Amino acid sequence: MSRLDKTFEVLKAQEKKAFISYIMAGDTSYEKSLDILKGLPGAGVDIIELGLPFTDPMADGPIIQLAGQRALEQGMTVKKTLEMVKLFRIENNDTPIVLMGYFNPIYNYGVDEFLKDAKKSGIDGLIIVDLPPEEDEELCIPAAKFGINFIRLATPTTDSKRLPKVLLNTSGFVYYVSITGITGAASAKSGNVGPEVKNIKKSTNLPVVVGFGVTTPEAAFEIASVADGVVVGSAIVDMIGKQRSVEEILGFVKSLTDGAHKA
């Protein structure tokens, strides 16, 4: 059983929804980013999405684009990102970490080498937003051989014909993108999200979590109430970009986790 499977099983037994936080690896500095990463489980985070910096993040809004630029300016690389996870694992061997990003840096690193190093560092899953199901042979299928979950995105434009393709070879959980467009662009509404989540769950036994457009504890509660979990990224990354202290950032994250866990 993977860390992701175990986490969702434990949460289900506790009748709790998952809270998933996103941060960009190396944002503002390697040291501060590592401190935040290490502090997330203590703030109630169930699963961590760790952004892999890339020069052309087409699905991301300005907040996360800037975070990637800051990280790259600090010299962040794929190798340093995996090293960061390895350091996290010295203290925490339970909290799942999902690497989120784009295929180009992984391709340049070398797929087999990347998967070997990712597994060794303690990566549990991958969300690679620019690899559609038609290209599963590139990374999704090889990742499964290493025991790394490949998490696929479903969106408001994923119709009944497309959904089976999206779900094929997906593992860990399904990530439902609550809004059309880029990250941080609009607010998610449970009235819109709930029916979509129900529809996806008719076709899979995997947990369905919802991200994009969740920025407050109240929104985390609202969205978690109609899904198996909720993801918050831009609101946390915005605080990091504004040079808030690690304590302030983790305090904000705790308020979000409290909201989601009440659902």
Secondary structure, 3 states (H helix, E strand, C coil): CCHHHHHHHHHHHCCCCEEEEEEECCCCCHHHHHHHHHHCHHHCCCEEEEECCCCCCCCCCHHHHHHHHHHHHCCCCHHHHHHHHHHHHHHCCCCCEEEEECHHHHHHHCHHHHHHHHHHHCCCEEEECCCCHHHCCCCHHHHHHCCCEECCEECCCCCCCCHHHHHCCCCCCEEEECCCCCCCCCCCCHHHHHHHHHHHHCCCCCCEEEECCCCCHHHHHHHHCCCCEEEECHHHHHHHHCCCCHHHHHHHHHHHHHHHHCC
